[in-house]
Amino acid sequence: MRQYLLKGHICTLGAVLLFGLMSPMCKLAMQNGAIDGVLLAFFRVSGAALLFWLISPLTPREKIARKDWLPLLGMSLCGMVINQFLYVLGIQYTSPTNACVVGTSTPVMTFILAALFLHHRVTLLRVCGFLLASVGALVLILGSGGGLSGHPLGDTLCLISQFSAACYFVFFGGVLRRYHPVTIMKWLFLFAAVLTLLPMSSRLAALPSVTFSLQELFAIAYVVIGGSFFSYLLLIVGQRRLDPPTVAAYNYVQPIIAAVVGIALGLDILTWQKCLSLLLIAAGVLFITKNAE
């Protein structure tokens, strides 16, 4: 059992590491205006759908039960369409700092939804863990020197995106465990690509006249391969082994990833605020995961 849970923690952490670079990569992909947030989100879901269908022959063939098609559609809407499109679109209008601040709300919303609808235990240890991790994340983000330079529209879009992610974590655990991860992902991303294809028609028609730089192409490739294909594949393995609040709690690690990358690239410096926030987040996540059901 311990090894089973350990694999869930490792996969969830791996997914969060990949997600942690999404905000700067999205900004890099859109910085010259060649594509906007909506088109980038479409590249994300359609590219990931293609990759999952390409590898699906290597996995067991499974037939989806009739009762599971509606939950799969709900998962696609919550986890891909609403979550990804509104997040990428929100980043277009707000700052990466604001997007990270709003991102700290996902674990708390997941915790509340799981307590209300799944009757998960609300323990003092877990409440303290969420408070510690939230404070640590906010200390890191607000102490970065960037300040809050966003826009209410972008912040609202990011907030709705995070609530959608919380619903994705909480309400679809049953169907997740009945099928192979690739089977789930290929249908989720295919639904998302089909649902968003029609609104993209005018933008896609203009693509042949657009020239992308190498930096933009690299950023788009990362969004599709790293931030979608590998990250969601790892995430679903974690979701199958851990409860929703535990999986969502790993979102607190994302600001730490951004800070570490910034320091490693010489774009940021190590300060006492960053050290304090690291300790608070680590303690908070430890309390949450230690008390996992």
Secondary structure, DSSP 8 states (H G I E B T S, - for coil): -HHHHHHHHHHHHHHHHHHTTHHHHHHHHHTTSSS-HHHHHHHHHHHHHHHHHHHGGGS------GGGHHHHHHHHIIIIIIHHHHHHHHHHHS-HHHHHHHHTHHHHHHHHHHHHHS-----HHHHHHHHHHHHHHHHHHHTSS------HHHHHHHHHHHHHHHHHHHHTHHHHTTS-HHHHHHHHHHHHHHHHHGGGHHHHHTGGG----HHHHHHHHIIIIIIIIIHHHHHHHHHHHS-HHHHHHGGGGHHHHHHHHHHHTTSS---HHHHHHHHHHHHHHHHHHHT--
